[in-house]
């Protein structure tokens, strides 16, 4: 199903200052990217130095597994 959410992603909600949102939108417009794509790229870059431990990987795998199981029901 094409409109189903990616099982490797989780939706989150954030309250951001309006000026930050406008700046993100301006960056997105210049790059031809959506606000979500801009935010994701910024967060990926900001967290790129964080090293995931085995327990973190297990949590990620478990959540993806649960999402896959929900989808197959």
C-alpha positions in Angstrom: 0.0 0.0 0.0 1.6 3.2 -1.2 0.1 5.6 1.4 1.0 3.5 4.5 3.6 4.9 6.8 7.2 3.5 6.6 7.6 0.8 9.3 11.1 2.2 10.1 9.7 5.6 11.0 7.8 7.0 14.0 5.7 10.2 13.8 6.6 12.8 16.4 5.2 16.2 17.2 7.2 19.2 18.2 6.4 22.8 19.2 8.9 25.1 17.4 9.2 28.9 17.3 7.4 30.3 14.3 10.5 32.0 13.1 12.3 28.6 13.1 9.5 27.1 11.0 9.6 29.9 8.5 13.4 29.5 8.2 13.0 25.8 7.6 10.3 26.4 5.0 12.7 28.9 3.3 15.5 26.4 3.3 13.1 23.7 1.9 11.9 26.0 -0.8 15.5 26.8 -1.9 16.4 23.1 -1.9 13.2 21.8 -3.3 12.5 19.8 -0.1 9.6 19.6 2.2 9.7 20.8 5.8 9.8 17.2 7.0 12.8 16.5 4.7 14.6 19.6 6.0 13.9 18.7 9.6 15.0 15.1 9.1 18.2 16.2 7.4 19.0 18.7 10.2 18.3 16.1 13.0 20.4 13.4 11.2 23.3 15.8 10.9 23.0 16.9 14.6 22.9 13.3 15.8 25.5 11.9 13.5 28.1 11.7 16.2 25.9 9.7 18.5 26.9 6.0 18.6 24.1 3.5 19.1 24.8 0.6 21.5 23.6 -2.9 21.1 20.7 -2.2 23.4 19.7 0.8 21.3 19.8 -1.4 18.1 17.6 -4.0 19.9 15.0 -1.3 20.8 15.0 -0.2 17.1 14.6 -3.7 15.8 11.9 -4.5 18.3 9.8 -1.4 17.2 10.3 -2.2 13.5 9.2 -5.8 14.2 6.1 -4.6 16.0 5.2 -2.2 13.2 5.7 -5.0 10.6 3.4 -7.3 12.7 0.7 -4.7 13.0 0.8 -4.1 9.2 0.4 -7.8 8.4 -2.8 -8.1 10.5 
